[in-house]
Amino acid sequence: MLGGVRPSGARRSWWLREALAAEAAAAPHLASAAPPLRGTITADVAIVGGGYTGLWSALRIAELEPGARVVLLEADICGGGPSGRNGGFATNWWDEYPALLRRYGEDGAHVVGEAIEEAIDMVGAFCAANDVDAWFTRAGSLTVSAAPAQDGAWDEAVDALRGHGLGDRLVPLTAAEVAARVRSPVLRGGVFMPAAATIQPAVLARGLRRVALERGVTIAEGSEVVEIDGQRPGSLGALGAGARRAPARRPNGVGLRPVRIRTRSTAGDGEVLAGSAVVALNAWAAAWPWFGRRLVTWSSYIVLTEPIPGRLEDIGWTGGEGLADARFTLHYLRTTPDGRIAIGGGGGRAGFGGRIGEAFTDALDDARHAAAGLRHLFPSLGDVRIEDAWGGPIDISADHLPWFGSVRGRPIHYGHGYSGNGVAPAVVGGRILAARAVERADDPALALPLAHGRPPRPFPPEPVRYIGARLIREAAVRRESLEERGRDAGPVLRAVSRLPRRLGYRLGPE
Ligand SMILES: Cc1cc2nc3c(=O)[nH]c(=O)nc-3n(C[C@H](O)[C@H](O)[C@H](O)COP(=O)(O)OP(=O)(O)OC[C@H]3O[C@@H](n4cnc5c(N)ncnc54)[C@H](O)[C@@H]3O)c2cc1C
């Protein structure tokens, strides 16, 4: 079914190739507007990582402090990582409501849920205001059971929301109501999240880059950060040494020494001396000793079909809704304006020690899991040609939610742990990190409980983390695949796949 197509690997995702082609046609000068850093420069704020988190942070700093000298350092090109590779679902966190209640209590959960919902508005507003044609489509998102074992996977969230007067945020659908939006013999009942949107992810990333450049942010692409304040990536991770929540304002005198960041590029070595730093590295953060033990890196693959607008009409999926099944190793699908389906997930694999290598971009077997998911969920589309495939790394945290903090005693602020849901949360993350970087203690973003959470519990050290994650992943995939075919997974697979939850991690099937 992959039709000879290999995942892009070092090549760009289909989204990013499309975005770069449109950019080259409309504004060719932009390609060379972010040359690698060479020599030493000073800055008020240095940002490490040119995905959504880094770019939203840069834009917010430019808004809060128009005169600030902001330098963004990106090893690849902006959007070369998951921000230009993801599924393009801008979903909110109402389906995470029970976890939000546990983390933040009732008031906090509500406030955080609203903030992520507003972030989806902000993505749409940014695109409209800046002429970024990222296909922002607010058609909602469906989570649908594709097997009896998945039925009611959303019940706890629906009940909790109803109990707090938020029942309209996540609306249960009968099988007939699901079929009115999309038809398949496999799909059963589901739940609808009305406020969710889909986007062309790489167009958004490149649009953020363009606007950041227009607002005076210096961007150095092809500039790999190899040292921050004396710390280098590559350690297997002490227990997040020094990475703790810090007060929004620095205590007197602490942090006045500039943050020294060293880079490496084809142009030579570079150095930034900055008043503060934002570390927006997503899965790559797992390689840095400050953060390593709090993240598991995980691969996710997407395949893209040829345009099939007529076939989408046949199955009634013409409303633009995002769609996911209710597996833990979920499949997520969305359509494109020219009538393609992009489907991702279905498996993925853990990385070792925070290293992001070819397993995250070139594992053909994992792309096949996504393609098999399309065949399973829509048997009538079994003959549809797959035209592209690509993968990328996800930064999994113990409670499946991101967190934002600062290195103890230093003006180095970080955010990661999106766990595969970062499109909308990164907007909020950027606001939190920007307010910290320019010390705006009164900024509303810093009043959010999300800005003050304790870091999630650490994962075991390597190699236990890697071996454990692999075993549990195999058990979860096998269990969910059997259950999908109506078969009993048996007590051993069930017990192993439930192990993370028994150990207090919000990961793996129930
Ligand atoms: C296949 C896939 C599908 C996904 N689907 C969805 C989805 O549908 N909806 C959703 O909400 N989320 C999704 N996600 C997750 C989402 O893409 C991320 O949460 C989000 O992009 C995180 O943005 P970021 O800026 O924090 O990280 P990134 O986009 O990863 O940016 C980090 C950047 O840091 C750079 N970098 C790394 N090391 C260095 C270094 N040493 N020096 C300088 N730069 C460095 C990288 O090149 C990268 O560009 C998906 C992820 C993947 C992989």
The ligand as a MOL file (V3000), in Angstrom:
LIG
                    3D

  0  0  0     0  0            999 V3000
M  V30 BEGIN CTAB
M  V30 COUNTS 53 58 0 0 0
M  V30 BEGIN ATOM
M  V30 1 C 4.2110 12.9530 13.4620 0
M  V30 2 C 3.7140 13.9400 14.5010 0
M  V30 3 C 2.3680 14.2830 14.5110 0
M  V30 4 C 1.8950 15.2040 15.4440 0
M  V30 5 N 0.5910 15.6000 15.3660 0
M  V30 6 C 0.1430 16.5810 16.1800 0
M  V30 7 C -1.1680 17.1040 16.0120 0
M  V30 8 O -1.8890 16.7330 15.0970 0
M  V30 9 N -1.5860 18.0630 16.8800 0
M  V30 10 C -0.7750 18.5240 17.8810 0
M  V30 11 O -1.2220 19.3790 18.6580 0
M  V30 12 N 0.4920 18.0980 18.0180 0
M  V30 13 C 0.9800 17.1470 17.1760 0
M  V30 14 N 2.2680 16.7370 17.2880 0
M  V30 15 C 3.1400 17.3600 18.2930 0
M  V30 16 C 3.5600 18.7640 17.8530 0
M  V30 17 O 4.1000 18.7180 16.5580 0
M  V30 18 C 4.6030 19.3150 18.8300 0
M  V30 19 O 4.1020 19.2300 20.1490 0
M  V30 20 C 4.9600 20.7610 18.5440 0
M  V30 21 O 5.3540 20.9250 17.2030 0
M  V30 22 C 6.0530 21.2050 19.5010 0
M  V30 23 O 6.6070 22.4270 19.0480 0
M  V30 24 P 8.0310 22.8420 19.5950 0
M  V30 25 O 8.3470 24.1590 19.0340 0
M  V30 26 O 8.0330 22.7240 21.0750 0
M  V30 27 O 8.9980 21.7220 19.0560 0
M  V30 28 P 9.6620 21.4360 17.5990 0
M  V30 29 O 8.7680 21.7760 16.5020 0
M  V30 30 O 10.2060 20.0430 17.6730 0
M  V30 31 O 10.8640 22.4450 17.5870 0
M  V30 32 C 12.0700 22.1800 18.2730 0
M  V30 33 C 13.1790 22.6140 17.3420 0
M  V30 34 O 14.4250 22.5400 18.0280 0
M  V30 35 C 15.4040 22.2740 17.0600 0
M  V30 36 N 16.6120 21.7920 17.7250 0
M  V30 37 C 16.8340 20.5730 18.2640 0
M  V30 38 N 18.0520 20.5280 18.8270 0
M  V30 39 C 18.6000 21.7480 18.6370 0
M  V30 40 C 19.8500 22.3200 19.0040 0
M  V30 41 N 20.7660 21.6330 19.6960 0
M  V30 42 N 20.1020 23.6050 18.6460 0
M  V30 43 C 19.1740 24.3350 17.9690 0
M  V30 44 N 17.9750 23.8310 17.6030 0
M  V30 45 C 17.7020 22.5590 17.9390 0
M  V30 46 C 14.7550 21.2370 16.1580 0
M  V30 47 O 15.3820 21.1900 14.8900 0
M  V30 48 C 13.3130 21.7470 16.1090 0
M  V30 49 O 13.0800 22.5380 14.9620 0
M  V30 50 C 2.7800 15.7850 16.3990 0
M  V30 51 C 4.1330 15.4300 16.3900 0
M  V30 52 C 4.6050 14.5170 15.4530 0
M  V30 53 C 6.0590 14.1610 15.4350 0
M  V30 END ATOM
M  V30 BEGIN BOND
M  V30 1 1 1 2
M  V30 2 1 2 3
M  V30 3 2 2 52
M  V30 4 2 3 4
M  V30 5 1 4 5
M  V30 6 1 4 50
M  V30 7 2 5 6
M  V30 8 1 6 7
M  V30 9 1 6 13
M  V30 10 2 7 8
M  V30 11 1 7 9
M  V30 12 1 9 10
M  V30 13 2 10 11
M  V30 14 1 10 12
M  V30 15 2 12 13
M  V30 16 1 13 14
M  V30 17 1 14 15
M  V30 18 1 14 50
M  V30 19 1 15 16
M  V30 20 1 16 17
M  V30 21 1 16 18
M  V30 22 1 18 19
M  V30 23 1 18 20
M  V30 24 1 20 21
M  V30 25 1 20 22
M  V30 26 1 22 23
M  V30 27 1 23 24
M  V30 28 2 24 25
M  V30 29 1 24 26
M  V30 30 1 24 27
M  V30 31 1 27 28
M  V30 32 2 28 29
M  V30 33 1 28 30
M  V30 34 1 28 31
M  V30 35 1 31 32
M  V30 36 1 32 33
M  V30 37 1 33 34
M  V30 38 1 33 48
M  V30 39 1 34 35
M  V30 40 1 35 36
M  V30 41 1 35 46
M  V30 42 1 36 37
M  V30 43 1 36 45
M  V30 44 2 37 38
M  V30 45 1 38 39
M  V30 46 1 39 40
M  V30 47 2 39 45
M  V30 48 1 40 41
M  V30 49 2 40 42
M  V30 50 1 42 43
M  V30 51 2 43 44
M  V30 52 1 44 45
M  V30 53 1 46 47
M  V30 54 1 46 48
M  V30 55 1 48 49
M  V30 56 2 50 51
M  V30 57 1 51 52
M  V30 58 1 52 53
M  V30 END BOND
M  V30 END CTAB
M  END
